[in-house]
Amino acid sequence: MTRSTTSTALRRTASTLGTAALLGAGLAAAPAASAHPGPGHHHGSPWTPYRTEEVVVPAARSTCGFDTRITPLRDEEEYRTTSTWPDGTPRTQLFRGALVERYTNLTTGASVVRDLSATAVFAYRPDGSPASLTSLHGAFGTTMPPGSHPDTGLYVLGGRGTRVVFEADGTRTFTLGRHGTAQDVCDALD
């Protein structure tokens, strides 16, 4: 990968970090370009540590009715690029590892802790924007902003095959796998 391509890849994946933070889980876009021989390579890059940062999700984004702080308590995540687009930017990345987060209602101080330890596949569009996140096992968090389906809120989704699709208009759609679960954290904090 050339320096210019690497720089472009870093900018593209860095732009998804806002999405990563709003997912409320570590299973999100990694802040690094793929590290393998060339475009279309499918064997995968080496495993790279990934750390989720604390984030505040505004009430308007999650439709909770209150701002929510998401704080990682345990974070042992890692990712690797498993396929790339012709320009060398990530097409799919595999995430795995332990992640436990505290969700705090910033109005009342009420909080809950959720285990988001999982293995999941993050897919990207050719422009580097997130396309989907699919659980292979375990749970992940996501905000469902206004206009999303089947509902809005701040969700912890789990189960093999459970998936969230990032629509071009900024909304999201989630579908549950065969034994999938969905919990609106807003309800637990209200």
Summary of the structure (lengths in Angstrom):
residues: 190
radius of gyration: 16.0
end to end distance: 48.4
largest distance: 51.1
contacts: 671
relative contact order: 0.18
helix: 15%
strand: 45%
